[in-house]
């Protein structure tokens, strides 16, 4: 993954932010909408695209476009920077392939210890029982 090439493929759109803020909110477009077309990206390999489609399926549209919004600050530029950081973090985190689990058997010592503990517990509980009178 090459971050500089991916950044060139991002599309930004400034929208009016909602919520509190008074007159400033009503006249400035500080909310940023970041879109990234995963399907038509040239900077990601086919394997990376497949992995991202699988992991980000809930965040992608039907056309495999990732959309992120940022309206945390009153500055459009700061919101853009935050959206880019969030996007890059999301991509990097989801490109990590988990390590395969190696199947292992418990060691002979562990098996022996488990059986001895079971036997000890069984004996302890047997002593709690009422004696049989014949």
C-alpha positions in Angstrom: 0.0 0.0 0.0 1.4 3.4 -1.0 -0.2 6.2 1.1 0.7 9.0 -1.4 -1.0 7.3 -4.3 -4.1 6.5 -2.2 -4.3 10.1 -1.1 -4.5 11.2 -4.7 -7.5 9.0 -5.2 -9.5 10.5 -2.4 -12.4 12.8 -3.1 -13.5 15.5 -0.7 -16.7 17.5 -0.4 -17.4 20.3 2.0 -20.9 20.3 3.5 -22.6 22.5 6.0 -22.2 21.0 9.5 -25.2 20.3 11.7 -25.8 20.9 15.4 -24.9 23.7 17.7 -22.6 26.6 16.7 -24.9 29.5 16.0 -24.6 31.7 13.0 -21.1 30.2 12.1 -22.7 26.8 11.3 -25.3 28.4 9.1 -22.9 30.1 6.8 -19.8 27.9 6.6 -19.2 24.5 5.1 -16.9 22.9 7.6 -18.1 19.3 7.5 -15.9 17.1 5.2 -17.2 14.1 3.3 -14.3 11.8 2.2 -15.0 9.2 -0.5 -12.7 6.5 -1.7 -13.6 4.2 -4.6 -12.2 0.9 -3.6 -13.2 -0.9 -6.8 -11.4 1.5 -9.2 -8.3 2.1 -7.0 -5.0 1.8 -8.8 -2.8 1.9 -5.7 -4.2 -1.3 -4.1 -3.5 -4.8 -5.4 -6.4 -7.2 -6.1 -5.6 -9.1 -2.9 -5.7 -6.0 -0.8 -9.0 -5.0 -2.4 -10.5 -8.4 -1.7 -9.4 -8.2 1.9 -10.7 -4.7 2.4 -14.1 -5.6 0.8 -14.4 -8.5 3.3 -13.4 -6.6 6.4 -15.1 -3.2 5.6 -18.3 -4.7 4.1 -20.5 -2.9 6.6 -18.8 0.5 5.8 -18.9 0.2 2.0 -21.8 1.2 -0.3 -23.2 -1.1 -2.9 -20.6 0.3 -5.4 -17.8 -0.5 -3.0 -17.2 3.2 -2.1 -16.0 4.1 1.4 -17.5 7.3 2.8 -16.2 9.0 5.9 -17.5 12.2 7.5 -15.7 14.5 9.9 -17.3 17.5 11.6 -15.4 17.6 14.9 -13.9 21.0 14.5 -15.1 24.3 13.1 -12.2 24.4 10.7 -12.6 22.7 7.3 -8.9 22.1 6.9 -8.6 20.5 10.4 -11.6 18.3 9.6 -10.0 17.3 6.3 -6.7 16.3 8.1 -8.7 14.3 10.7 -10.7 12.5 8.0 -7.4 11.6 6.1 -5.8 10.3 9.4 -8.9 8.3 10.2 -9.1 6.9 6.7 -5.4 5.8 6.6 -5.7 4.3 10.1 -8.8 2.3 8.9 -7.1 1.1 5.8 -3.8 0.1 7.6 -5.7 -1.7 10.4 -7.8 -3.7 8.0 -4.9 -4.7 5.7 -3.2 -6.6 8.5 -3.7 -10.4 8.0 -4.1 -12.3 11.3 -1.6 -15.0 12.0 -2.7 -18.6 11.4 -3.2 -20.5 14.6 -1.0 -23.6 15.0 -2.8 -26.6 16.5 -1.0 -27.9 19.5 -1.4 -30.8 21.9 -1.2 -30.4 25.6 2.2 -31.7 26.9 2.4 -35.0 28.7 3.2 -33.2 31.9 0.1 -31.0 31.6 -2.1 -34.1 31.0 -0.6 -35.9 34.0 -1.1 -32.8 36.2 -4.8 -32.4 35.1 -5.5 -36.1 35.9 -3.8 -35.9 39.3 -5.9 -32.8 40.2 -9.1 -34.5 39.1 -8.2 -37.5 41.2 -7.4 -35.3 44.3 -10.7 -33.4 43.9 -12.6 -36.7 43.5 -11.0 -38.1 46.7 -11.7 -34.9 48.6 -15.4 -35.0 47.6 -15.6 -38.8 48.4 -14.5 -38.0 52.0 -17.4 -35.5 52.3 -20.0 -38.3 51.6 -21.8 -40.1 54.4 -20.2 -43.5 55.2 -22.1 -46.6 54.0 -23.3 -48.7 56.9 -23.6 -52.4 56.0 
